[in-house]
């Protein structure tokens, strides 16, 4: 009886491990696919005067890529951002970056704080990308 229970538990454990491995490979493939798509966006961002200053790859079940870009506030006036957003295809990584910059500036203006250099855009790419915009050098990471 105990041997049957042990055998059943072993079979269930093996099945769970097999499913986890399949899921892990699928997540890894999807992660690399998302990263590949973003690798095509970074040269376009540099055309808009956002220079890559940091580049990091994280390898795990779900790989990630973290890129930091730096620009100047003068290159991203309200009018210029509206023009860039108008000429950028909707629902792309490029539009996500510029809309996030626009929103960060709009919220920053509501604080009446002085713009501090530099403009820092951090992009963390994983199965769901994350874009963070800093106005001035962040003290906390």
C-alpha positions in Angstrom: 0.0 0.0 0.0 2.7 2.4 1.0 4.7 1.5 -2.1 1.6 2.4 -4.3 1.3 5.8 -2.6 5.1 6.4 -3.1 4.8 5.4 -6.8 1.7 7.6 -7.3 3.5 10.6 -5.7 6.6 9.9 -7.8 4.6 9.8 -11.0 2.8 13.1 -10.1 6.1 14.7 -9.2 7.6 13.6 -12.6 4.6 14.9 -14.4 4.7 18.3 -12.6 8.5 18.6 -13.3 7.9 17.8 -17.0 5.2 20.5 -17.3 7.4 23.0 -15.5 10.2 22.3 -17.9 7.9 22.8 -20.9 6.5 26.0 -19.4 10.1 27.2 -18.6 11.2 26.7 -22.2 8.1 28.4 -23.6 8.6 31.4 -21.3 12.3 31.6 -22.2 11.5 31.5 -25.9 8.9 34.2 -25.6 11.2 36.3 -23.4 14.0 36.2 -26.1 11.4 37.0 -28.8 10.3 40.1 -26.9 14.0 41.1 -26.4 14.7 40.7 -30.1 11.8 43.0 -31.0 13.2 45.7 -28.6 16.7 45.4 -29.9 15.4 46.8 -33.2 13.9 49.8 -31.3 17.0 51.0 -29.6 18.8 52.3 -32.8 15.6 54.3 -33.5 15.7 55.8 -30.1 19.3 56.9 -30.6 18.1 58.8 -33.8 15.9 60.8 -31.4 19.0 61.7 -29.3 18.5 59.2 -26.6 21.9 57.6 -26.0 22.4 54.2 -24.5 24.5 54.5 -21.4 23.9 51.1 -19.8 22.9 47.7 -21.2 22.3 44.5 -19.1 21.0 41.1 -20.0 19.5 38.8 -17.3 19.3 35.1 -18.1 16.7 33.1 -16.2 13.6 31.1 -16.8 12.3 34.4 -18.1 15.2 36.4 -19.6 15.3 40.2 -19.2 17.1 43.1 -20.7 17.6 46.4 -19.0 18.7 49.4 -21.0 19.3 53.0 -19.8 19.2 55.9 -22.2 20.1 59.5 -21.5 18.9 62.6 -23.3 18.6 66.3 -22.9 15.4 68.1 -21.9 15.8 70.6 -24.7 15.4 67.8 -27.3 11.9 66.9 -25.9 9.8 70.0 -25.7 6.0 69.5 -25.5 5.7 70.4 -29.2 8.6 68.1 -30.2 7.1 65.2 -28.2 3.7 65.7 -29.9 5.4 65.6 -33.3 7.4 62.5 -32.5 4.3 60.7 -31.1 2.3 61.7 -34.2 4.9 60.2 -36.5 5.4 57.1 -34.5 3.3 54.0 -35.2 0.7 53.3 -32.5 1.0 50.4 -30.1 4.8 49.9 -30.6 7.7 50.0 -28.2 8.7 53.3 -29.7 5.3 54.9 -29.0 5.4 53.4 -25.4 8.7 55.2 -24.7 7.7 58.6 -26.0 4.2 58.5 -24.4 5.9 57.6 -21.1 8.3 60.5 -21.5 5.4 62.9 -22.3 3.4 61.7 -19.2 6.5 62.0 -17.0 7.0 65.6 -18.1 3.3 66.4 -17.7 3.3 65.1 -14.1 6.6 66.8 -13.3 5.2 70.2 -14.5 2.4 69.8 -11.9 5.0 69.7 -9.1 6.4 73.1 -10.2 9.9 71.7 -9.7 12.9 72.7 -11.8 13.9 70.3 -14.6 17.2 68.6 -13.5 19.5 67.1 -16.0 19.7 64.5 -17.4 16.6 63.0 -18.8 17.0 59.3 -18.1 14.9 56.6 -19.7 15.2 53.1 -18.2 13.6 50.2 -20.1 13.3 46.8 -18.5 12.2 44.2 -21.0 10.8 41.0 -19.8 7.5 39.2 -20.7 5.9 42.6 -19.9 8.1 45.5 -20.7 8.5 48.4 -18.2 9.6 51.9 -19.1 10.6 54.4 -16.3 11.6 58.0 -16.9 13.7 60.0 -14.5 14.2 63.7 -14.6 17.5 64.2 -13.0 19.8 61.5 -11.7 17.9 59.1 -9.5 19.4 58.6 -6.0 17.6 55.3 -5.4 17.6 52.5 -7.9 
